[in-house]
Amino acid sequence: MQRDFPRPGRLRLRDYNGTMYLGIEIGGTKLQLGLGAGDGHIVALWRGTVNPAEGSEGIRKQIERAVPELLAKAGLDRGALRGIGIGFGGPTDDATRTVIKSHQIQGWDGFPLADWVSNLVGVPTVLCNDADVAGLGEALFGAGKGLSPVFYITIGSGIGGGLIIDGQIYRGVGRGAAEIGHLMVTTTGPGGEAELTALETVASGWGIAENARRHLAYSDEWQTPLRGARSEEITAVRIANEALGGDEVAQSLLEGAHWGIQQAIRHVSLLLCPRRVVIGGGVSLMGEELFFAPIRRRVVGQEFPPFAGLTDIVPAALGEEVVVHGALALARQKLG
């Protein structure tokens, strides 16, 4: 059964008296900025859409406009800010406070993002990968609240992960960790052959869609409403809807994603034995019947016996603002 978790609410600025932080999410399609104390409440939010064609420079111009707009909306002077936390959609380097690479937007590679934002706003800034930051938000305020360790997985256009131990992000030697989307799993190709591939190519939104196209192109015997769709119309959302309507081919395609995710979670369990696995992202919105229940059944069937029953798998609770919540919390931890 899907569990309901209390979601952090919005707090009016006049109800808040204390230190204020700015949280920033920089993704491949979305840019969000939020103000809060890093305590699970957002007092003001700015949200914009990223145009990949404009590259990193376009996003920086958006941030330059968004910061004063957000502060004016909240009636807050930038001098009241204590610090800034950033969740970036790609690997980051803790030592140099730079972006290592973006797989979606040109112009970010090697960019000193934390220093740039600090110079722009005039306050200290901390930078981290967005999946790590989202995991922190869920562990502190969402579906992992009160538990440790918490392993967070976001499954959307790509797949990312974050390991939170006692309320702190585990970052390995400083360039990240928990990159579950790049974990190798076995899957079945269109001709029934075994394939070894990264989880992201099997279970992300684009991976599910591409896998469907490969199978449909391989054989004309697959009888499915997907057969008449144009290539761009075959999406994870369309496949989920057809599966929900009883299409066995669509159901089989989703089972391939379930199988890959189950393998990845088993590896996580064997290495880390987390108390809870929290899964968010657009693909997870398929819900209990199409996503969570099948994965749980597969995981239970493949558990390492001494660890049986120690890790549960639940949906994320913080929704679209999860990275902002985590970025604010990270700023509070590192700069408070």
N, C-alpha and C positions, 0 to 999 in steps of 0.2 A: 504494500500500500504506500502511495506517495505521501510523504510527510509534509506538514505545513510548518514553516519556521517563521518566527516574528521577524519582520523586515525593519531595519533602522528607518526612522522617520525623518521628515524635514523639520527643522527647528527654525523658528523665526529669529532673525538677528537680534531683535529687541528682547527676546527671551534668553539670550546668551550673553554672559559676561565672563570673558576669559581669553586665552590665547587663541589666535586664529591662524589657520594654515590654508595654503592653496594646493589643491590636488589637480594634476593634469594627466589625462589619458591621450596618448597619441597612437592611433591605429592606422590601418591601411585604408579604412573607409570612414572612420569616425574620429572626431576630436571633441573632448569634453574637458571642461574646467569647473571645479567646484570649490566652494569655501566651507570650512568646518574646523572643528577642534580635534579631529582625528578620533572621535569618540563614538562613531557610528551615526552621526547626524550630519546632514548637508544643509547649510543655511541658504545657499544660492548656487545655481547651476547654469552654465553656458554650454550649449551643445551645437556643434556644426558638422557639416559633411566635408570630407576630404576629397579633393579632386586629384587623383594620382598623376594626371598629366602635368600638373603644376609642380610636382616634385616636392622635395623637402622645403624649398624656399617658399612655396605657396603655403605650407603649413605654418612656417615661422611667421609669415605675414598675418595669418589668421590669429595666431597667439598674440601678436603685437596689438591687434584690434580687440581681441576678446578680453584681455586682462583688465583694461580700463572700463570696458562695458560691464564686466561682471562686478567689479568693485563699485561702480556707480549704481548698479542695480541693487546691491546690498547696502549702499550708503556707507561704504567703508573706505577709509584712506589706506593706501598701500603701506604706509608707515605702521599700520596696526598688524601687519603680517609678521609672523615669527619665522616662517620658512615655507618651502615648497617641496612637494613630492611629485615625481613623474613616473608613470608607468608607460614604458615605450614598447611598441609592437615589434620587438626584435631583440637579439642578444646585446647586452651592455657590459661595460667594463667598470667594476667598482673602483679600481685604483686610479684610472685616468678620468673617470666620470664621463666617458664618451660612449656613443653608439658604436657597436662593432659592425653591425650590418642591418639593413632592412631588406626583406625579401619581397616587399610590395611597393615601396616608394623609392625612387631614385634620389641620390644626393645626400643620404644620411650616413653613409659608410665613413667611420672614423670621426664623426662630427662631435665636438665638445658641447653636448647639449646642456648638461647641468650648468656649466660656466656661462653659456649663452643666456639661459633663463635667469640665472643669478644677476648677470649684468643688466638684463632687461628690467627686472622688477626691483632689484636692489636688496635682496635677502638671500640667505643660504638656500641651496637646493640639493636634493638627493635624487639620484636616478636609478631605476631598476627596470627589469623586464616586466611587461604587463601581466603575464600569467603568474609570475611570482607575487606581484602586487595584488592581483585579484585573489590569489590564494590567501594572502594575509588578511584581506578584507573578510573573506568567508570564514576564516579561522577565528577571527576576533569578534565579528558581529553577525555572522550568517549561520550557515548549516553546520559549521564546525565549532561553533562557540562552546568553550569550556572543555574541549577535547584536545589531545595531543598524542602522537603526531597526526597531522591532517595532510592528506595528499590531494591537491586540487588538479583537476583536468578541465581544460576548456576545449570543446570540440565544435568548431565552426568552419570557416573557410580553411583554416589550418588547425593544428592540434598543439597545445602547449600544456605545461605542467608546472606545479610549484609545490615544494615541500615545506611545511610550516611545523616547527618543533618548539613547543612551549612559547607560542606567540611570536616566534622570530623566523624570518625567511632563511632557509638553508641555501647558501650560494656557492658551495664548493670552495674553490680557491679564488673566487672573486669574479668569475665570468659566467656564472650561472650553474644550474644543475636541474635535475628532474625534467629533462627534455624528452618527455615520453613520446611525443609525436615522431621522433626519429628512431625510436626503438624498432628493431626488426622483428616482424611477425610472419608466420606462414599463412598463405591463403591459396585459394584454388583459382587457377586461370580459366579462361573461357572454354578450353578444351579438356578441362578436368585435371590439368597438370598442376603440381605443387609449385608455388612461387614463394620466394622470400623477399619481402619488401618492407618499407617503412610504414608504420601504423598510419601516418598521415595520408598515404596514398590509398589506403583501404577504407578508412573510417571518417575522414574529414568530409565536409559538404561537397567539395569538388571531387574528392576521391570516390565517394559513393556514386556520383553522377558519371564520372569517367569510367568506372568499373561497369556501370550499366551500359554505356555506349559500346564498350569492348565486347561484352557478352552478346548484345543485340546484333552487332556487326559480324560476329563469328558464326551465328547460326540463324536461319530463317524459321526454325522450328519453335522458337519461343513465342507462344501465343499470349500477348499482353497488350493492353491499351497503350503502353509505351512505344509499341512498334510504329505507330503512325505519327509520333511526335518528331518535330524537328530537333536537331542536335542540341540547340540552345534551350529547348523546352524540357529537356531531360535534366532535372535538377533533383537534389535531395528532397526538397519539399514535395515535388511531383511524385517521386517514388514513394515517399511516406504516405501521401494521400491515396495512391493506388493500393498500397499494402493494406491500409486501413479499410479500403473498400473490398478487400478479399482477393486481390490479384496475387496469385501464387508466385509469379515471377518477381514482382516487386518485393514480396516477403522474403524470397530467397536471396535477393540482392542485399537486403538489410541484414539478413543472417550472416553474410560475409563480413559486414562491418562489426556485428556483435562478436563474432569469433575473434577478429583482430583485437578488439577492445578487451575481451576476456583474457587473451594471452598477455596483453600489456599489464593489466591489473594483477594477474598472477605473478608476473615478474616483480612488480612493485611490492606485492605482499611478501614474496620470498626474501627480498632484499631489505625491506624497511618495516614490514608489519605495521602499517599505520592503523590508528584507531578508526579512522573514517576516510573514505574516498568521496570527495565532493565533485560532482560533474556539472559543468555549466556550458554555455555556448549555444549557438543556434541549433545545432543538430540535436542536442539534448532536449530541446523543446518538443521533439516528437512525443515525449511523455512516457507515462508508465507502461502502457500496453506495448508500444512499438520499440521502446528503448530500454528503460530501466529494468523492467521485469525479465526480459530475455537475457540481459547481461548478468543479472544476479543469479539466474538459474544456471547459467554456464559457469560462473565463477564458483558457485557452491559445489558443482560437480567436479571441479578440478583443484580444490583447495589442498594445500599441504596439511596433512592431518593435525600436526601439533598446533597449527595456527587457525584451525577451523573455528568459525564464529567470532573471531577477534576483530575483523574489519567489516564495517557495513558500507553500503554504497547508496548515496542519497543525491537528489538534485540540489543544485546551488540555490541560494535564497535571495541574493541581493540584486538580481536582475541586471539591467543595462548600466547601472551606476557602480557596479562592483569594483572596477579599477579605480574610480575616483575615491571610493571609501578606503580602498587599500593604500592609495597614494597619500591620502591625508593621514592615515595611521602611520605610514612609514616616515612621513615628515615629523610627526609627533615623537616617534621613537628615536629618530636619529638627530633631530634638531631641537627638540623640546628642552 
